[in-house]
Structure formats: C-alpha cells, structure tokens
Amino acid sequence: MKLIFDKSVPGRSLSILPPCDVEETALPKEYARTKAPILPELSETDVSRHYTELCHHVYGVNCGFYPLGSCTMKYNPRIDEEMAQLPGFANVHPLAPAYASKGCREVLDRAKTMLCAISGMDDMTFQPAAGAHGEFTGVLLIKKYHDSRRDTKRTKIIVPDSAHGTNPATAAMCGFQVVNIASAPNGCVDLNALKLALGDDTAGLMLTNPNTVGIFDENILEITKLVHNAGGLCYYDGANLNAVMGVVRPGDMGFDCIHMNLHKTFATPHGGGGPGAGAVGCKEFLKEFLPHSALMDGVEGSQVRSFAGNFLVVVRALTYLLTLGREGVREAAVNAVLNANYLQKRIKGSFKPAYDRICMHEFVLDLSEFKKETGVSALDIAKSLIDRGMHPPTMYFPLIVHEALMLEPTETESKETLDMAAEVFHDLYKQAHTEPEPMHSAPHNAYIGRPDEVRAARTPVLQKKLS
Ligand SMILES: *Cc1c(COP(=O)(O)O)cnc(C)c1O
C-alpha cells in the first residue's frame, strides 16, 4: 500500500475554511519557518479511502474472534467510549482549578472506591500509564516500605518462571536482584522452591493468580504467609482480573499491593499502544508511599506521570463498572471462566491442554507432541488460523510450556463463536495429518505473510525520510 505522501498531488486540497474573523498579523521573523512544511496534498475522497484501506489491514475485536491469551481482547461496550467523549471529560484542562473540575475528581474517587472494593485494597493511584508502569510503581512502594524501616538487606524479589516478562524486568529496573523459582509440575508455585528462596534478603514476591497458565493457585494463602513470615511483601500482578473480579479479592489472598490493567479488564480497547492505565492499589500501611500529584491532590509527593494519568481510561472503567453493577461484574468473571473451560473441552479432542484440568479465564495448549507427529508447529497453527478468519492465540508463552498456544476467549463471545473456533482447530488438526505443506507458509490470504519478526523488532523502520 502506498503512503499518503506518495499519493500526494501538488496543489490538490480539501480544506474549505470559514473566512478568518480576526485581524491577520505576521509572526515575528525568528519564529517563522523558512520553508513550507511537507504535507500530503489530497482530496477528501482520497484521504477517506486511504484511511478506510488502512482499516481493512487491521484485525480487531470488532472484526472477529481474538483469543489472545493474557490480553483479554474482549468487546468494549460503546457506552464507555461515549462517556469518555463527553466534552466535560474530554476537554478538561489538567490545570483546571478544583471548583471547575469537580465532576472529574468525582470520577476518580468513585472509580477508586469501586476498584479498591474489587481488589481488596485500601487506596489507589491512577497515574501509571500501563501495566508494566504500574508494576514499576508498585514495586517502588515495596522498596520505599523497606527503606522507611531502614531494612536495607532486602535486595531480592522472587518471581516464578511462569511470570509475565514484565515482572522480572520491573524488579530489575527497581534495583532488585531477581530470584527465579521453577514452577511445580501443575504450573503453580512450588512451595519448596519458594521456601528455599525466602530469606532475610527477600524484599517481596511478584505473582499472578490465576497464573499465566490459567490456573488458580490453591496454596495462595500459604504462599503469601510464607513471604510475610520472611519479612517480604506480596505483589499481585493483576494485569488481567477477568477471572476473579467480583469473585475473590487479591487483598484477601494476602497481597499488599497490586496493579490492574484498566485497558484489559475494564473496557479500554488496547493493543495498538494506545493510552492505558495500570491502576496501583495498596493496603493501608503502604498508602503513604503512593505517588501524588501536587497539582491534583494538593499533596506534595513523587509522581510517576503527569497529573492524574490517563484520565479518560478511568472514565471508561467507571462507566463499565456502573453499567455492569455488582452482580454484573461477578457474572462477567464467571462467564469468562465458563467460556474458557468450554473451549478447552471442545479443543481437547484434538490438541492437548498443557494442564488438563479446570482452568480459569484462559488455558494453554501444548503442541510439542503434535509437532513431532506432524512437523506442524504452534506458529504454523497460529498463522493458519489467520486464513480461517481468526486472530491467533498468544504463542510460545508462558515459557514453561513448549510449543505453547494460549487461548483466552473472554466472556463477550457467544457459544456459536466458540463452536466455530473449536471446529477450525479440529480442521487444522486434521489438515496437519493429511496435507501439512501449505501450513508451513500460512497465512495465504492475509495482507502480510510471515514478516521477519526479529528484524522488525531489532531494526524497525518507523520513519520515512521526506525531501
Ligand atoms: C499485559 C500484562 C502485563 C503488562 O501490561 P502492559 O499494559 O502491557 O504493560 C503484565 N502482566 C501480565 C500478566 C499481563 O498480562
């Protein structure tokens, strides 16, 4: 597809501006440009077609099934977008005085109250702009806590090997040494490994529960107790709260602080690198270390982002919570778990679950034997799904499962969609045994085939030099 600059024709334009109603004055010379800016010149039709064509190259939740595990690609109700677009919210100036931004403050307060109730925490900040940013903030709280007690020997953070990659990265960025512990064969925390890793140098533990293989760790109370007894704190990676919201609370599991990705569970679309929010909640005793905005809260303190963070993401979360209500939040979680179990059970006839048991909101398939049998890899299956109109699941994660495909259907999918997906998986399973060849070069009907992912990540070309 051509860039919009390549479609430009000198002199073509679409702007019909109203007559200027203020007196024209020249800019002081030092501020004026010497050359005209390079802008594409096109008609309105061309611009409209250009962006519509780009839309067709994108696959989103509104196009079809998108079971990308750990990402909660669920349908976000339109009312959340409508509320975020209300001019009183969308156009508020961050320096607006308190009396002129009362409504916005109420949104923050009410969202905080509800999300604290859901997570079992006592206070919260909305400053962090993403999950990883929330983790960073939360682990800094842990650091501050130990520092405030002059407990300087606590230099290590324990992270299970099933953790999201952001967990060890966060601990390292906060200046801690990362202690990796192997998971037990059932994918959960190995209590013995944990006991061995704990000591008076333990600052804390970072954990996701349900974990990244979609299993709820039944030893959770014992785990958090062990960490506390060693003098460490427990951090809950609540990036995805879809299985537990309204059902169990991380605070009651013994966690001291948490981040929640409002852009996964609480109705902000995500995936394009757009604005998100990693709301960080904590128990009473960590409250004093939360970041504060001197301008917003009137309290001096450290900030991790400007003002209140991505405010409109909080507006969407609050709208979502108010729309669903107390019972609805719980029902969404219960249905997310039901859908995942239904799909796991239906796919199980062909592909093998990595942990064959009741799952939470997601499950992982282990294709290593299937690959030995057929030569078809998890990547080949993922790419073949694109030709069948589905977005691939998460691939090769978590690292503790080989040839992993991780599926999270979410509560917003119907039984018909889940049945369709199961049929597609069965079809591909059969094809791998009869006619595997084309699967190695799939997708065949997509706009892009198999890009060189390493080169794209290492040496991305994100700019075009204009002359
Ligand atoms: C998505 C995710 C994160 C990171 O969130 P970002 O907003 O992408 O930074 C961390 N942990 C888990 C378990 C996740 O699924």
The ligand as a Gaussian input file, in Angstrom:
#p B3LYP/6-31G(d) Opt

LIG

0 1
 C       -0.368000      -7.461000      29.883000
 C        0.301000      -7.935000      31.074000
 C        1.263000      -7.132000      31.716000
 C        1.787000      -5.815000      31.149000
 O        0.816000      -4.844000      30.896000
 P        1.132000      -3.655000      29.852000
 O       -0.020000      -2.714000      29.971000
 O        1.237000      -4.301000      28.512000
 O        2.415000      -3.021000      30.263000
 C        1.819000      -7.621000      32.884000
 N        1.476000      -8.813000      33.395000
 C        0.558000      -9.616000      32.812000
 C        0.200000     -10.933000      33.441000
 C       -0.065000      -9.212000      31.622000
 O       -0.959000      -9.993000      31.033000

